[in-house]
Structure formats: C-alpha cells, structure tokens
Amino acid sequence: MPWKAFEYRGESVWVRVLDTGKPIVRRGLVEFRYKQGAIKSYRTQRENFEDAGEGTGEILSDEAFGGQSTTPSTKLREQPSVAADEHTIVIHTDGACSGNPGPAGIGVHIVRPDKISEISEYIGEATNNVAELRAILRAIEDLGEDERERTIHLYTDSGWSLGVLIGGWKAKKNVQLIDKIKARLPEFPKLELLKVRGHAGQEGNEEADALATKAVRIEDSTVRERPR
C-alpha cells in the first residue's frame, strides 16, 4: 500500500494510505514513518495528522518509498471492479459497542432491485472488531441461494476487517469468526468487499451505523423490509 506526506507535530512524516490518499486506520491507529526509506514504523490516532500542504500531494508506492514493507500489498479498494447497475445488490454493514468490549450491536443495510432490508441486531458483550465482523457475516447469511451469481457490493468502514479477510493481515484474535466468513465468501463469486469512509454522509453507511447504534441503545434486535 502507498505512502503520502502529512504533518505530525510540526514536521512532515509519511503515512500509509489508500490509493485515494486517505490514511488507513487499523485498530484505531494509523501507521507512519518519519522519512522516506525509513524501516521503522510508528502508530498514532488519525486526528493527529494534518495535510502537509501544497506540493506534497504525491502518493508513493512501496517501491518508490523504499524501506521495508510492514503490511501486505493487497489493496483495500473503495471502488468496485464492476459498476453497480439496477441488478446489483448493494450492502453496507457496521458494528457498534458501548465500551470496548461492551454491549454491542450490528447494522446491515441491503438494497436489492425490489426491496430494502434493514437488520439491527443486538449481539451482547463484544469488542468493536467482533461487531464489525459479525455484521459482515450477518449480511452474507441474509443472501439467498438464488443470489449466488449476482453482482454484490458489500461496503464496510472497518479497514481492519477488510485487512484480515482479504488483505492478508495476520489476526491474533477472532480467528474462528474470520475463518467462518472466509469460508462463506466463495459461495458468492461476484461479491466484492469494499472500503467506505465512516461517518462521512455516505448513503447506506449512515443507515448501517444507525441500525448498529440502535441495537446497542435498546439492547434488542429488529428486522425490517420495505419495497424499494
């Protein structure tokens, strides 16, 4: 994955980013290095970085940056390989918890050609990462046998979930849950897992977030379908 210059505590550093230039947040932290070609990485919260300013918008590949790569080269894509049309199933998932761990819920928003499904499910005590993964699994479980050959775009704002599912990242926890999702993915050969920026007004993501938050708030589950 590429690198881009940002300001951190008054000096320019290089941050690990998506192809679009947006920093990759993993477990709430962003990877950065102090200079081009450096080997050692550090991590801090996203809000500690500011755009470095005019003339520093260049994005460098791992090869151009130099140093040692600490993350796999598989890219977390934001855009599907095939554009959505009237037959595409578009899914947004999200997880939420009050405390980490704490009371947790998941939200799944599915737009099919003929209807919209909204799943708000309370899952009890869990971490945020578990909630994000459970939301993805619940979305896949909602897909029917007749949808196996459909084009499906599944969006999540959890870069960590995408990393451990399709990015080649090594997971130390939640391995069984991760393996369970991986085992289901081949059932839907045209399903793409995609990254969306959370809390940015993205249609579908906002609904999924509200559904997950609702489940935590009321500590209960609801499923609703309506015509599109």
N, C-alpha and C positions, 0 to 999 in steps of 0.2 A: 504494500500500500504506500502511496506517496506521502511527501512531506511539504509543508508550507510554513513560511515565516510568520510569526506572531510576536507581539510584545508581551513580556513577562517580567514584572518587577523592574521596569525601566530598561530592559535590554532585549535584544532580538534573539528569539530561540526558534527552533524548528519543531513543528507539531505534526504528529501523524494524522492524516486527513483522508476523507473520501475523495473520489475523483472530482467532485464538485468543489472541493476546498473546505468542506465542513469538518471540524475536528471529530475524531472517532472517540466516543465516550464508552468506556468499558468498566463496568462495576463502579460507575460514578466518577471515574478518573480518566484523564487524557494523557497519552504518552508524549513526551517531548525530549529533545536533546539540545544542548547549549550551542553547538556549532555544527556546520556541515562536515560530514565524515566522522563525527563522534560515534563511539561504540556504546557508551553507557547511556541508558535511558532513565528518565525520571517521570513521575506521575503526579498530577495535581488536578484540582477541580476545573471544569470548563470555564467558569466565570473569572478565573484568574488571568485569562488571556484576552488581549485586545488585538484587532487587526493592526499589522505593523505599519500600514500607511502606503502612500503612493510609491509605486515602483517595486513593491515586494509581493506582488500577487502571483509570482511564478510558482507553479507546483512541480516539485522534483520527484521523479521516480526513485525507487530504492537504488537502482544502478547509478543514476546521476547524483544522488545524495552521497553515496559511499557509506562507509561504516558497515556495521553488521546488522542485518535484519533480525528483529526480535518477534515479528508477527508474520503469519503465513501470507503468501502472495495472493490468495484468493480474495477477490474484491467483493465488498458488500455493496450491491447495486441498489440504486434508488429508482432507476427506470427499467421497466420490463423489456425483454428482448422482442416481444411482440406487443404492439399497442392494443389496448382494450377496445373492444367493439361491443355491439349490442348483445352478443352471446357470451361475453366474458363474465366470469364470477369474480367479483372484487371483494376481498375480505380485509378488515382491519381488526387487529387484536391488541389488547392492552392488559396489564396487570397492575394491581394497586394493593398497598398494605399500610396499615396504621402502625408504625414502628417497623423495624426490620431485624428480626421477624416480628410479626404481629398479626392481628386479624386481617385476612387477605381476601381479595375478590378478583374476578376476571371479567373482561368485557370483550364480546365478539360481535362485530357488525358485518353482516354478509349481504351483499347486493347481488341478487340474481336477476336474470332478464325479466322475471314475472313477479318477484316479491323481494322484500327486505326482511331479514331475520335479525333480531336483537337478543343476545344472550347476556344476562347479568347473573353471575354465579358466585355465591359465597363458598370459599374453599377452606375456611377455618384458619388456624395458625400456620403461617408460612412466610418465607422470605419474598422479597420483590422478584428475585430471579425465578423462583419456583412459580410465582403467579404469572410471570411473562410466558414461561414455557407451558404452563397449564392452559393458558389462553390459546396458544398456537395449537396444542393438541386438541382442545375442545372444538376449535374451528374445523380441523381435519375430520374429527369424528362426526361432525354435522353434515359432511359431504356424502352424497348417496352413490350407490353403485352406478347409476345412470350418468353420473358426473365424472367418471374416471378419465374420460378422454376430453374433457372440457378444458379450455384455457382458464387458468385460475391464478389470480394475482393476490398473494397474501402479504400484507404490509404489517410491520411491527416497528415501534420506535426503540426496541431493545437491541442495540448493537451487540451486546453480549450474547443474547440468544442466537442471533444470526451467526456470530463467530463460532459458537460451539456446535451449531447444527450444520452449517455449510462452509464455514470459514477455516476449518482445520484447527481451531483453537483447542487446547487440551483442557478438559474440565476435571476438577478435583472433587466436585460435589454434584449432586443431582444427576449422576451418570445414568441411572436406570431410566429416569424420566427422559433424558436426552436420547438414549438408545430407543426408547419406545416411539418417540416422534420420528427418528430417523428410519425406523422400520416401516412406518406408515407412508413416508414420502414417495417411495417408488410406486405406490398404488395409483398415484396421480402424476403421470409423466409430464404433464403440461402445467404443473403447479410451480410457480416461482415464488421464493421467499425474498422479500424486498424491504429495504430500509426506508422509513419515513421519519421526518423530524417531529418529535413530540411537542405538544403544546404550542403549535405554530399555526393554528387555524385550519389545518388540513382536514377537509371533509372526510368523514369515515374514522379518522384517528380521534377526532374530538368526541364523536359518539361512543367509540370504544372506551375511551378514558372515562366518560360519564357513566357508562354501564359498569365498569370495574369499581369506580368510586361509590356508586350507588349500592353495590353488593356489600362493600365494607361498611357503609353507613347503616344499612338496615339489617345486616347480618342475615341475609336471605337471598334466594335466587328467583329470577323471573325469566321467562322466555316469551317473546312477542314476535308475531309475524304480521305483516301487512302487505297489501298489494303495492307494487311499485308504481 
